[in-house]
Amino acid sequence: MKLLVCGGAGFIGSNFIHYILETQPDYKIINFDKLTYAGNLNNLKDIENNPNYKFIQGDIVDLEFLDKVIKENNITHIINFAAETHVDRSIHGGCKDFVLTNILGVQMILDAVRFNNLEKFVNVSTDEVYGAL
């Protein structure tokens, strides 16, 4: 399986990548992350030289680049952890980034899944998207 993990440098995504590499030795993982405030490649420093792992910096809103990554890496499955969380930030700083990533970004992934006839897409989220309201 060739798995594209969107948002793989965040807390949940990086732990998922570690788990998959430990339990599924035949899987190839492409970590696709924008590296915003929530992404930290230090979470994955111990696997950066693993032959079954590759990091690509990118934004899920960029359908053209996302499609290119899928095609060039023969991706069969996508799991999405990419999200703007800490919703209190959207109240104080505006909601543009939240709408772009959490709505449009997921739509771009869905379009890429459809265009490339991928086998499976899983979207993962967190209660943080609801905020403290």
Order of alpha helices (4+ residues) and beta strands (2+ residues): beta-alpha-beta-beta-alpha-beta-alpha-alpha-alpha-beta
